[in-house]
């Protein structure tokens, strides 16, 4: 690669400024972030937190150190920094006010979910947030990743926002699965979802891809607890035993890595969506990360080459053939587990660097009204070819 090519590939994004801190103390991390963003003029900042940082200390630190800055965010199961995969980084993405406007809504509680309330708030927010001629709108959703409500939430948002595309990721908690939170108005909220309605002069493209294809192995959910995303029986047998038999391992060998590499798929017309298994429940139950129900037909999935599909999926251009200014990415934590288990983390990180991806590892992904798993969902933003609004 020539020096010019390297310089072009590593040039900083113009529409956002990105800061990363590995400071061990919450206050020091926020100070570090503020120093790195000293020249930014943000409309708002997105903050993606590693599980090691104490969320109870962050609101006070933000109020003291960044009092004039509008900050949103969530806890994560890992981060994607400008250097690639990370598990220990505090990431701040400052969206420049010359290119972005934002409005927000908080849905709380979301379990149980009031469909009427979500539709009403979404419609009201859209009506109040009038679009500027020549600009585009999109929505981002960040939901409590342990709420088990993302499926109905994003479908409801699709109805409430009508023609505004919705993308997002479920908040994470490392691999602890204890508590996930979203950040709004200087406070963290569990059992909640954060909706951001964005207006931008940048063109954008939505991305959504996985690396699985269906096999001939079919299974039917014969006993489930849908509200808990819990499957107790598959094909009339204990769920974990039957799944392990189909995969070709013993129940004792079942692990997050096995689940990551052997997901089950649900067919919707000509498309297959991943219904990822989270963990074993009790002795033979299986908890899922997406909606599940009695009678659901599942297909065992097998993976294609993950780095090749990652590179292909991230290779996107605008109508003039230009590469993205940056890609905001929501990547399932199970994809990262598979990549790490195969020793491919460095290669994946290199692809993220090449395509200017920044984001976080999620407990689930939201793509155009559908909640999915083991999928990369993102928004590729392209530099505007007209003057920015000051």
Secondary structure, DSSP 4 states (H G I P E B T S, - for coil): --HHHHHHHTPPPSSEEEEEE--SSHHHHHHHHHHHTTT--EEEEEEEE-TTS-HHHHHHHHHHH-TTS-EEEEE-S-EEETTEEESS-EEEEEEETTTEEEEEEEEE--SS--HHHHHHHHHHHHHHSPPPTT-EEEEEEEE-TTSS-HHHHHHHHHHHHTTS-EEEEE---TTT-S---EEETTEEESSEEEEEEEEESSEEEEEEE--EEEEEEEEEEEEEEGGGTEEEEETTEEHHHHHHHHHTS-GGG--HHHHHHS-EEEEETTEEEEE-EEEEETTTEEEESS---TT-EEEEEEE--HHHHHHHHH--B-TTSPBPSEEEEEEEHHHHHHHHHTT-HHHHHHHHHHTTEEEEEES-EEETTEEESS-EEEEEEE--SSPPP-
